[in-house]
C-alpha cells in the first residue's frame, strides 16, 4: 500500500524536521511519518532506491539519515519542495508508491 493521498486530513502536523513538515504519528526509529506537503514522502515505506533523486529535474530531494529504520537507513527528503514543477516523475518512478505530489493541496509552499 502506498502513501495516503489524504494524509493532510488523516494525520496530524507534528512539527518540522530537516526543513519540511512532518505528519505523524511518529515513533523513531521505526515510525517516521510523512515528510513534506506539496511533495510528500512516506518515510515509513520509502526504500531509498534513489530513483526520485536521479529523475527529479529540479532537485527537490536530498538524502537524510534515518538510522535504525527497518526499510532503509536513509530517506529521500523533499527539502526543496518549493522548486517542484509538478512533472510527477518522482511519483512515476517510486517502486513502492511512497511519494505523492498534489499541486492543489492546501498549504502548498
LINRA-V714334 format. One record per residue. N is the residue number from 1. SS is DSSP state (h for helix, s for strand, l for the rest). PHI is phi in whole degrees, -180 to 180 (none if undefined). PSI is psi in whole degrees, 0 to 359 (none if undefined). Layout:
N_SS_PHI_PSI / N_SS_PHI_PSI
This chain:
1_l_none_135 / 2_l_-87_191 / 3_l_-61_144 / 4_l_-75_113 / 5_l_-68_347 / 6_l_-106_27 / 7_h_-58_329 / 8_h_-64_331 / 9_h_-100_336 / 10_h_-90_348 / 11_l_-128_165 / 12_l_-102_138 / 13_s_-70_114 / 14_s_-108_14 / 15_s_126_203 / 16_s_-135_143 / 17_s_-149_138 / 18_l_52_41 / 19_l_73_13 / 20_s_-134_157 / 21_s_-68_141 / 22_s_-112_129 / 23_s_-108_118 / 24_l_-83_182 / 25_l_-80_157 / 26_l_-131_147 / 27_s_-157_77 / 28_l_-59_150 / 29_l_-90_354 / 30_l_-78_320 / 31_s_-117_114 / 32_l_-113_350 / 33_l_78_195 / 34_s_-106_139 / 35_s_-115_133 / 36_l_98_170 / 37_l_-126_294 / 38_l_-65_311 / 39_s_-108_112 / 40_s_-115_136 / 41_s_-123_125 / 42_s_-81_102 / 43_l_-66_340 / 44_l_-75_338 / 45_l_-117_352 / 46_l_-61_128 / 47_l_-95_353 / 48_l_61_43 / 49_l_-79_345 / 50_l_86_0 / 51_h_-61_321 / 52_h_-66_320 / 53_h_-65_320 / 54_h_-70_322 / 55_h_-92_343 / 56_l_-68_119 / 57_l_-75_348 / 58_l_-121_15 / 59_l_55_53 / 60_l_-69_326 / 61_l_-100_148 / 62_s_-133_153 / 63_s_-78_139 / 64_s_-129_146 / 65_s_-79_137 / 66_l_-134_66 / 67_l_-59_136 / 68_l_88_355 / 69_l_-74_137 / 70_l_-66_335 / 71_l_-85_318 / 72_l_-169_155 / 73_l_-95_15 / 74_s_-152_158 / 75_s_-139_157 / 76_s_-88_106 / 77_s_-94_131 / 78_l_-80_59 / 79_l_-58_323 / 80_l_-112_48 / 81_h_-62_339 / 82_h_-67_343 / 83_h_-82_348 / 84_l_-57_135 / 85_l_-109_14 / 86_l_59_36 / 87_l_-78_339 / 88_l_71_11 / 89_h_-60_319 / 90_h_-63_320 / 91_h_-63_316 / 92_h_-67_326 / 93_h_-93_349 / 94_l_-70_119 / 95_l_-71_343 / 96_l_-119_13 / 97_l_54_45 / 98_l_-87_356 / 99_s_-118_139 / 100_s_-133_132 / 101_s_-121_126 / 102_l_-135_103 / 103_l_-64_342 / 104_l_-100_1 / 105_l_-64_138 / 106_l_-56_147 / 107_l_70_23 / 108_l_-57_137 / 109_l_-81_none
